[in-house]
Amino acid sequence: MTESDHAAQKQSSVLTERQIKALPYLVASCSFEDGRKAARISKNTLYEWLRQPAFRSELQRLRDVVVNDALDRLKSRVAQAVEVLGRLLESRSEAVRLRAANDILGYTLRIRELQEFESRLEACEHAISTNRTEGGADGR
């Protein structure tokens, strides 16, 4: 069992059975309003639950599971999407070729920006960490 599974098990032991049954409806719905209606709970009950850290935490954990699953499915299709864009560069239509080329260049530049940002962020984090380890500039 992973650490996340242990945390989920601990959280669910703090929640009531009614809360546990309502969570899937809240996670699957586009809004709290839709979710609470599907779960057949009142607004007051929902907002009372949302003030409870254990409930909020479990709701967020379940939302993260859904998002991570969706991202995994998207990742599995990236290579296919890249192949499609590549084939579109061979299109007879100049407009289609132009759009595919722009998309490829745009995505490539965005990836480069993100990589540079990540590198700069890591350098900042390293500098902060080093500064803390050495006691900082003011000798603390």
MDTraj code that builds the backbone (N, CA, C; nanometers):
import mdtraj as md
import numpy as np

residues = "MET THR GLU SER ASP HIS ALA ALA GLN LYS GLN SER SER VAL LEU THR GLU ARG GLN ILE LYS ALA LEU PRO TYR LEU VAL ALA SER CYS SER PHE GLU ASP GLY ARG LYS ALA ALA ARG ILE SER LYS ASN THR LEU TYR GLU TRP LEU ARG GLN PRO ALA PHE ARG SER GLU LEU GLN ARG LEU ARG ASP VAL VAL VAL ASN ASP ALA LEU ASP ARG LEU LYS SER ARG VAL ALA GLN ALA VAL GLU VAL LEU GLY ARG LEU LEU GLU SER ARG SER GLU ALA VAL ARG LEU ARG ALA ALA ASN ASP ILE LEU GLY TYR THR LEU ARG ILE ARG GLU LEU GLN GLU PHE GLU SER ARG LEU GLU ALA CYS GLU HIS ALA ILE SER THR ASN ARG THR GLU GLY GLY ALA ASP GLY ARG".split()
xyz = np.array([
    [0.0843, -0.1175, 0.0000],
    [0.0000, 0.0000, 0.0000],
    [0.0890, 0.1241, 0.0000],
    [0.0600, 0.2219, -0.0878],
    [0.1418, 0.3418, -0.0967],
    [0.1071, 0.4386, 0.0155],
    [0.1929, 0.5400, 0.0294],
    [0.1694, 0.6423, 0.1312],
    [0.0371, 0.7134, 0.1049],
    [0.0078, 0.7362, -0.0231],
    [-0.1178, 0.8007, -0.0614],
    [-0.2377, 0.7136, -0.0226],
    [-0.2238, 0.5818, -0.0413],
    [-0.3318, 0.4903, -0.0028],
    [-0.3544, 0.4928, 0.1476],
    [-0.2450, 0.4973, 0.2246],
    [-0.2568, 0.5044, 0.3702],
    [-0.3266, 0.6328, 0.4129],
    [-0.2882, 0.7441, 0.3494],
    [-0.3496, 0.8729, 0.3818],
    [-0.4981, 0.8704, 0.3485],
    [-0.5326, 0.8117, 0.2344],
    [-0.6730, 0.8034, 0.1947],
    [-0.7517, 0.7177, 0.2922],
    [-0.6924, 0.6077, 0.3356],
    [-0.7596, 0.5196, 0.4303],
    [-0.7827, 0.5917, 0.5633],
    [-0.6820, 0.6669, 0.6069],
    [-0.6944, 0.7427, 0.7317],
    [-0.8030, 0.8489, 0.7185],
    [-0.8032, 0.9211, 0.6049],
    [-0.9033, 1.0241, 0.5818],
    [-1.0437, 0.9648, 0.5818],
    [-1.0609, 0.8525, 0.5131],
    [-1.1942, 0.7949, 0.5013],
    [-1.2449, 0.7436, 0.6358],
    [-1.1539, 0.7100, 0.7265],
    [-1.1991, 0.6646, 0.8583],
    [-1.2511, 0.7813, 0.9413],
    [-1.2122, 0.9043, 0.9057],
    [-1.2577, 1.0237, 0.9759],
    [-1.3926, 1.0706, 0.9202],
    [-1.4195, 1.0361, 0.7961],
    [-1.5420, 1.0815, 0.7295],
    [-1.6596, 0.9917, 0.7651],
    [-1.7780, 1.0510, 0.7581],
    [-1.8989, 0.9718, 0.7798],
    [-1.9299, 0.8924, 0.6533],
    [-2.0113, 0.7914, 0.6671],
    [-2.0494, 0.7113, 0.5510],
    [-2.1237, 0.7979, 0.4491],
    [-2.2021, 0.8904, 0.4960],
    [-2.2773, 0.9798, 0.4077],
    [-2.1809, 1.0689, 0.3272],
    [-2.0759, 1.1165, 0.3921],
    [-1.9761, 1.1976, 0.3220],
    [-1.9034, 1.1142, 0.2168],
    [-1.8664, 0.9935, 0.2543],
    [-1.7958, 0.9046, 0.1613],
    [-1.8819, 0.8757, 0.0389],
    [-2.0111, 0.8564, 0.0608],
    [-2.1018, 0.8292, -0.0517],
    [-2.1219, 0.9525, -0.1394],
    [-2.1133, 1.0721, -0.0823],
    [-2.1349, 1.1958, -0.1574],
    [-2.0126, 1.2355, -0.2410],
    [-1.8949, 1.1971, -0.1974],
    [-1.7722, 1.2410, -0.2642],
    [-1.7679, 1.2111, -0.4144],
    [-1.8005, 1.0905, -0.4595],
    [-1.7952, 1.0653, -0.6048],
    [-1.8862, 1.1587, -0.6854],
    [-2.0012, 1.1940, -0.6297],
    [-2.0914, 1.2855, -0.6990],
    [-2.0293, 1.4243, -0.7095],
    [-1.9652, 1.4680, -0.6032],
    [-1.9030, 1.6001, -0.6023],
    [-1.7833, 1.6056, -0.6966],
    [-1.7085, 1.4977, -0.7027],
    [-1.5909, 1.4923, -0.7891],
    [-1.6323, 1.4871, -0.9360],
    [-1.7368, 1.4124, -0.9662],
    [-1.7773, 1.3910, -1.1053],
    [-1.8580, 1.5058, -1.1639],
    [-1.9086, 1.5941, -1.0800],
    [-1.9942, 1.7023, -1.1285],
    [-1.9141, 1.8257, -1.1655],
    [-1.9730, 1.9044, -1.2538],
    [-1.9070, 2.0270, -1.2988],
    [-1.9106, 2.1370, -1.1933],
    [-2.0032, 2.1283, -1.1008],
    [-2.0136, 2.2301, -0.9967],
    [-2.0554, 2.1646, -0.8660],
    [-2.0302, 2.2350, -0.7564],
    [-2.0752, 2.1842, -0.6266],
    [-2.2274, 2.1729, -0.6248],
    [-2.2937, 2.2663, -0.6896],
    [-2.4395, 2.2653, -0.6931],
    [-2.4918, 2.1378, -0.7589],
    [-2.4364, 2.1045, -0.8749],
    [-2.4763, 1.9813, -0.9442],
    [-2.4411, 1.8583, -0.8607],
    [-2.3230, 1.8603, -0.8021],
    [-2.2781, 1.7477, -0.7217],
    [-2.3628, 1.7250, -0.5988],
    [-2.3955, 1.8326, -0.5300],
    [-2.4761, 1.8172, -0.4076],
    [-2.6177, 1.7705, -0.4405],
    [-2.6712, 1.8180, -0.5537],
    [-2.8040, 1.7719, -0.5950],
    [-2.8007, 1.6222, -0.6272],
    [-2.6984, 1.5799, -0.7010],
    [-2.6860, 1.4379, -0.7371],
    [-2.6667, 1.3520, -0.6123],
    [-2.5947, 1.4068, -0.5139],
    [-2.5691, 1.3336, -0.3897],
    [-2.6855, 1.3453, -0.2914],
    [-2.7804, 1.4285, -0.3272],
    [-2.8995, 1.4525, -0.2429],
    [-2.8628, 1.5029, -0.1035],
    [-2.7808, 1.6100, -0.1045],
    [-2.7482, 1.6761, 0.0215],
    [-2.7823, 1.8242, 0.0088],
    [-2.8113, 1.8871, 0.1195],
    [-2.8491, 2.0289, 0.1185],
    [-2.7251, 2.1166, 0.1047],
    [-2.7500, 2.2417, 0.0682],
    [-2.6401, 2.3381, 0.0585],
    [-2.5722, 2.3528, 0.1941],
    [-2.6528, 2.3641, 0.2979],
    [-2.5967, 2.3817, 0.4324],
    [-2.5067, 2.2647, 0.4700],
    [-2.5516, 2.1437, 0.4389],
    [-2.4715, 2.0252, 0.4704],
    [-2.3395, 2.0286, 0.3937],
    [-2.3472, 2.0581, 0.2650],
    [-2.2256, 2.0629, 0.1839],
    [-2.1275, 2.1646, 0.2405],
    [-2.1747, 2.2850, 0.2689],
    [-2.0831, 2.3885, 0.3171],
    [-2.0314, 2.3586, 0.4570],
    [-2.1086, 2.2888, 0.5340],
    [-2.0602, 2.2427, 0.6654],
    [-1.9468, 2.1422, 0.6445],
    [-1.9653, 2.0502, 0.5525],
    [-1.8622, 1.9504, 0.5231],
    [-1.7364, 2.0158, 0.4683],
    [-1.7546, 2.1167, 0.3817],
    [-1.6396, 2.1832, 0.3204],
    [-1.5554, 2.2609, 0.4220],
    [-1.6118, 2.2888, 0.5375],
    [-1.5353, 2.3530, 0.6443],
    [-1.4511, 2.2520, 0.7225],
    [-1.4744, 2.1240, 0.6978],
    [-1.3991, 2.0192, 0.7680],
    [-1.2734, 1.9842, 0.6877],
    [-1.1555, 2.0028, 0.7488],
    [-1.0302, 1.9750, 0.6761],
    [-1.0222, 1.8336, 0.6182],
    [-1.0690, 1.7339, 0.6911],
    [-1.0599, 1.5957, 0.6416],
    [-1.1442, 1.5776, 0.5154],
    [-1.2625, 1.6359, 0.5135],
    [-1.3498, 1.6248, 0.3965],
    [-1.2888, 1.6989, 0.2775],
    [-1.2449, 1.8233, 0.3008],
    [-1.1828, 1.9014, 0.1936],
    [-1.0609, 1.8295, 0.1374],
    [-0.9821, 1.7736, 0.2260],
    [-0.8610, 1.7038, 0.1841],
    [-0.8944, 1.5816, 0.0981],
    [-0.9922, 1.5046, 0.1389],
    [-1.0303, 1.3855, 0.0624],
    [-1.0924, 1.4242, -0.0713],
    [-1.1714, 1.5294, -0.0732],
    [-1.2294, 1.5789, -0.1981],
    [-1.1180, 1.6191, -0.2939],
    [-1.0183, 1.6915, -0.2444],
    [-0.9059, 1.7329, -0.3286],
    [-0.8261, 1.6124, -0.3762],
    [-0.8034, 1.5154, -0.2885],
    [-0.7293, 1.3952, -0.3269],
    [-0.8004, 1.3221, -0.4403],
    [-0.9313, 1.3082, -0.4292],
    [-1.0077, 1.2388, -0.5337],
    [-1.0073, 1.3177, -0.6644],
    [-1.0159, 1.4496, -0.6552],
    [-1.0070, 1.5322, -0.7760],
    [-0.8709, 1.5139, -0.8418],
    [-0.7657, 1.5091, -0.7611],
    [-0.6316, 1.4886, -0.8149],
    [-0.6207, 1.3539, -0.8856],
    [-0.6842, 1.2518, -0.8304],
    [-0.6839, 1.1194, -0.8939],
    [-0.7482, 1.1279, -1.0320],
    [-0.8602, 1.1972, -1.0416],
    [-0.9304, 1.2110, -1.1694],
    [-0.8437, 1.2876, -1.2697],
    [-0.7834, 1.3967, -1.2254],
    [-0.6988, 1.4773, -1.3140],
    [-0.5773, 1.3965, -1.3597],
    [-0.5133, 1.3262, -1.2674],
    [-0.3962, 1.2469, -1.3041],
    [-0.4318, 1.1367, -1.4035],
    [-0.5481, 1.0762, -1.3860],
    [-0.5929, 0.9735, -1.4803],
    [-0.6133, 1.0346, -1.6191],
    [-0.6765, 1.1507, -1.6232],
    [-0.6989, 1.2182, -1.7514],
    [-0.5658, 1.2558, -1.8165],
    [-0.4711, 1.3043, -1.7377],
    [-0.3403, 1.3387, -1.7925],
    [-0.2676, 1.2161, -1.8466],
    [-0.2785, 1.1055, -1.7768],
    [-0.2169, 0.9813, -1.8256],
    [-0.2755, 0.9405, -1.9600],
    [-0.4076, 0.9549, -1.9735],
    [-0.4702, 0.9199, -2.1018],
    [-0.4259, 1.0152, -2.2122],
    [-0.4128, 1.1437, -2.1788],
    [-0.3642, 1.2396, -2.2780],
    [-0.2207, 1.2083, -2.3193],
    [-0.1367, 1.1780, -2.2216],
    [0.0035, 1.1471, -2.2506],
    [0.0149, 1.0293, -2.3466],
    [-0.0744, 0.9326, -2.3318],
    [-0.0669, 0.8147, -2.4173],
    [-0.1021, 0.8482, -2.5626],
    [-0.1612, 0.9650, -2.5857],
    [-0.2012, 1.0030, -2.7215],
    [-0.1099, 1.1088, -2.7830],
    [-0.0104, 1.1572, -2.7082],
    [0.0753, 1.2643, -2.7579],
    [0.1501, 1.2228, -2.8843],
    [0.2095, 1.1054, -2.8845],
    [0.2856, 1.0608, -3.0015],
    [0.1963, 1.0572, -3.1252],
    [0.0744, 1.0115, -3.1070],
    [-0.0205, 1.0058, -3.2183],
    [-0.0512, 1.1466, -3.2693],
    [-0.0700, 1.2395, -3.1777],
    [-0.1001, 1.3776, -3.2166],
    [0.0167, 1.4400, -3.2928],
    [0.1374, 1.4107, -3.2477],
    [0.2557, 1.4631, -3.3161],
    [0.2641, 1.4063, -3.4579],
    [0.2339, 1.2781, -3.4726],
    [0.2345, 1.2169, -3.6064],
    [0.1319, 1.2837, -3.6974],
    [0.0149, 1.3130, -3.6438],
    [-0.0891, 1.3786, -3.7236],
    [-0.0415, 1.5156, -3.7686],
    [0.0163, 1.5929, -3.6755],
    [0.0678, 1.7244, -3.7139],
    [0.1752, 1.7104, -3.8222],
    [0.2621, 1.6123, -3.8065],
    [0.3661, 1.5888, -3.9068],
    [0.3075, 1.5570, -4.0434],
    [0.2049, 1.4737, -4.0454],
    [0.1399, 1.4393, -4.1740],
    [0.0706, 1.5610, -4.2348],
    [0.0180, 1.6476, -4.1487],
    [-0.0494, 1.7675, -4.2005],
    [0.0480, 1.8624, -4.2695],
    [0.1747, 1.8539, -4.2362],
    [0.2754, 1.9347, -4.3048],
    [0.2876, 1.8943, -4.4518],
    [0.2381, 1.7751, -4.4852],
    [0.2430, 1.7236, -4.6224],
    [0.1117, 1.7494, -4.6974],
    [0.0186, 1.8187, -4.6351],
    [-0.1129, 1.8416, -4.6946],
    [-0.1034, 1.9206, -4.8254],
    [-0.2008, 1.9002, -4.9098],
    [-0.2085, 1.9775, -5.0342],
    [-0.2516, 2.1212, -5.0057],
    [-0.3247, 2.1370, -4.8987],
    [-0.3765, 2.2697, -4.8650],
    [-0.2687, 2.3527, -4.7951],
    [-0.2408, 2.4678, -4.8529],
    [-0.1407, 2.5569, -4.7934],
    [-0.1867, 2.6058, -4.6554],
    [-0.3157, 2.6279, -4.6393],
    [-0.3691, 2.6746, -4.5106],
    [-0.3486, 2.5689, -4.4018],
    [-0.3700, 2.4424, -4.4374],
    [-0.3510, 2.3336, -4.3413],
    [-0.2029, 2.3207, -4.3057],
    [-0.1159, 2.3282, -4.4072],
    [0.0287, 2.3202, -4.3814],
    [0.0742, 2.4347, -4.2910],
    [0.0246, 2.5553, -4.3194],
    [0.0606, 2.6722, -4.2399],
    [0.0149, 2.6547, -4.0949],
    [-0.1066, 2.6087, -4.0770],
    [-0.1595, 2.5886, -3.9407],
    [-0.0790, 2.4820, -3.8657],
    [-0.0470, 2.3728, -3.9326],
    [0.0324, 2.2667, -3.8691],
    [0.1711, 2.3182, -3.8328],
    [0.2329, 2.3921, -3.9238],
    [0.3657, 2.4472, -3.8970],
    [0.3607, 2.5444, -3.7795],
    [0.2601, 2.6303, -3.7768],
    [0.2448, 2.7248, -3.6652],
    [0.2238, 2.6519, -3.5336],
    [0.1424, 2.5473, -3.5362],
    [0.1183, 2.4698, -3.4141],
    [0.2477, 2.4058, -3.3643],
    [0.3204, 2.3443, -3.4555],
    [0.4451, 2.2778, -3.4162],
    [0.5432, 2.3790, -3.3581],
    [0.5602, 2.4919, -3.4274],
    [0.6518, 2.5948, -3.3776],
    [0.6052, 2.6516, -3.2439],
    [0.4759, 2.6751, -3.2315],
    [0.4213, 2.7292, -3.1070],
    [0.4416, 2.6357, -2.9894],
    [0.4138, 2.5088, -3.0110],
    [0.4326, 2.4106, -2.9036],
    [0.5802, 2.3964, -2.8677],
    [0.6650, 2.3978, -2.9697],
    [0.8082, 2.3853, -2.9450],
    [0.8600, 2.5036, -2.8639],
    [0.8187, 2.6237, -2.9016],
    [0.8616, 2.7427, -2.8272],
    [0.8076, 2.7411, -2.6841],
    [0.6873, 2.6959, -2.6673],
    [0.6277, 2.6892, -2.5322],
    [0.7042, 2.5885, -2.4456],
    [0.7374, 2.4748, -2.5014],
    [0.8157, 2.3749, -2.4273],
    [0.9497, 2.4348, -2.3874],
    [1.0148, 2.5054, -2.4810],
    [1.1444, 2.5681, -2.4515],
    [1.1293, 2.6699, -2.3382],
    [1.0254, 2.7515, -2.3427],
    [1.0015, 2.8497, -2.2363],
    [0.9841, 2.7809, -2.1012],
    [0.9063, 2.6735, -2.1003],
    [0.8839, 2.6012, -1.9752],
    [1.0124, 2.5387, -1.9228],
    [1.0940, 2.4852, -2.0132],
    [1.2211, 2.4273, -1.9708],
    [1.3135, 2.5341, -1.9131],
    [1.3195, 2.6495, -1.9776],
    [1.4029, 2.7586, -1.9271],
    [1.3506, 2.8085, -1.7925],
    [1.2198, 2.8203, -1.7805],
    [1.1597, 2.8637, -1.6541],
    [1.1928, 2.7638, -1.5433],
    [1.1803, 2.6347, -1.5738],
    [1.2107, 2.5312, -1.4756],
    [1.3570, 2.5388, -1.4324],
    [1.4459, 2.5601, -1.5287],
    [1.5879, 2.5710, -1.4980],
    [1.6153, 2.6911, -1.4073],
    [1.5542, 2.8037, -1.4385],
    [1.5721, 2.9241, -1.3567],
    [1.5139, 2.9047, -1.2178],
    [1.3996, 2.8394, -1.2089],
    [1.3379, 2.8133, -1.0795],
    [1.4262, 2.7219, -0.9949],
    [1.4815, 2.6181, -1.0567],
    [1.5722, 2.5286, -0.9843],
    [1.6946, 2.6037, -0.9335],
    [1.7482, 2.6956, -1.0144],
    [1.8644, 2.7750, -0.9720],
    [1.8278, 2.8634, -0.8533],
    [1.7087, 2.9236, -0.8574],
    [1.6633, 3.0066, -0.7449],
    [1.6457, 2.9225, -0.6190],
    [1.5832, 2.8075, -0.6329],
    [1.5635, 2.7188, -0.5179],
    [1.6976, 2.6745, -0.4601],
    [1.7927, 2.6449, -0.5469],
    [1.9257, 2.6043, -0.5016],
    [1.9926, 2.7198, -0.4263],
    [1.9828, 2.8408, -0.4804],
    [2.0432, 2.9569, -0.4152],
    [1.9804, 2.9810, -0.2781],
    [1.8507, 2.9685, -0.2693],
    [1.7818, 2.9868, -0.1413],
    [1.8254, 2.8802, -0.0426],
    [1.8295, 2.7560, -0.0901],
    [1.8703, 2.6447, -0.0046],
    [2.0137, 2.6634, 0.0442],
    [2.1020, 2.7019, -0.0452],
    [2.2418, 2.7254, -0.0091],
    [2.2533, 2.8392, 0.0908],
    [2.1767, 2.9451, 0.0684],
    [2.1777, 3.0612, 0.1574],
    [2.1306, 3.0221, 0.2972],
    [2.0287, 2.9395, 0.3062],
    [1.9776, 2.8941, 0.4362],
    [2.0805, 2.8063, 0.5068],
    [2.1423, 2.7169, 0.4293],
    [2.2410, 2.6247, 0.4850],
    [2.3614, 2.7000, 0.5401],
    [2.4014, 2.8056, 0.4705],
    [2.5186, 2.8827, 0.5129],
    [2.4847, 2.9895, 0.6158],
    [2.3601, 2.9974, 0.6562],
    [2.3208, 3.0928, 0.7590],
    [2.2706, 3.2254, 0.7063],
    [2.2645, 3.2376, 0.5764],
    [2.2094, 3.3584, 0.5185],
    [2.3057, 3.4752, 0.5235],
    [2.2722, 3.5808, 0.4536],
    [2.3575, 3.6977, 0.4422],
    [2.3680, 3.7733, 0.5739],
    [2.2625, 3.7665, 0.6560],
    [2.2658, 3.8429, 0.7814],
    [2.3145, 3.7592, 0.8999],
    [2.3668, 3.6382, 0.8716],
    [2.4290, 3.5568, 0.9751],
    [2.3356, 3.4809, 1.0651],
    [2.2102, 3.4688, 1.0283],
    [2.1139, 3.3931, 1.1109],
    [2.1352, 3.2468, 1.1029],
])
top = md.Topology()
chain = top.add_chain()
for i, resn in enumerate(residues, 1):
    res = top.add_residue(resn, chain, resSeq=i)
    for name in ("N", "CA", "C"):
        top.add_atom(name, md.element.get_by_symbol(name[0]), res)
traj = md.Trajectory(xyz[None], top)
